[in-house]
Amino acid sequence: RRILSTTDESTMKTSASSSPTVIICPGNGCSPIRTSNWYSQLYDDLADKNDIRCVCDDFPDPLHARRDIWVPHMRSLAEKHAADPSNVILVGHSSGAQAALRYAELYPVHGIVLVSSTYSDLGDAHERASGYYPRNKKNNHGASSSESSGESNPYLFDDMKKNCKNWHQFHSDDDPFIPLHEAERIRDGLGLSDTYYMLKGRSHYFDYSPELLDAVFSLC
């Protein structure tokens, strides 16, 4: 049996403190989080089986998932659970992915895994009220403009990329809620290629996909 030296123990403590903390950001309506979708399975695979620090706690305002509540809440989780609040990995699903995008506009992040993200509110008033999505401004003739320069509440992709260098994005060809072209607009805004994964037959990623675990492992 090998006895650890003081140097060994110091190295282990430094390694543990420098490893990222994973924060799982759920979709709206997913409360309790531990009984929703695949969140608890990912937590178990990370925290219990691999000793990776992971936060899988209920979010406030679960039904509406409002930006002005969720983004500050995510920051409070990073400050509470990570020795360095910038050394976190956000795993965001659906509304949680939208919150992760907006979080990265404001704060440095080690890595982000987006699952089933969308560019627009898709004409849904409830989603629009959450505050995440760009809105088309009216031009001088009263018509809507789809150009980014004509948007209010635009995505600040340059800030996102400055604050987070490591992105993974997952989408499915048969998502019943979010057309593929919506995810592709996020992909293009972030400039992703090799870390954009369009996996067939995954719907809205209600079920666990081992590829998500692999993506997190690649960031740890």
Salt bridges, closest charged atoms under 4 A:
ASP8 OD2 - ARG2 NH2 2.86
ASP45 OD1 - LYS49 NZ 3.16
ASP61 OD1 - ARG66 NH2 2.88
GLU79 OE2 - ARG75 NE 3.32
GLU105 OE1 - ARG67 NH2 3.53
GLU105 OE2 - ARG102 NH1 2.80
ASP121 OD2 - ARG128 NE 3.03
ASP175 OD2 - HIS171 NE2 3.95
ASP175 OD2 - HIS204 ND1 2.78
ASP188 OD1 - ARG187 NE 2.84
GLU211 OE1 - ARG202 NH1 3.08
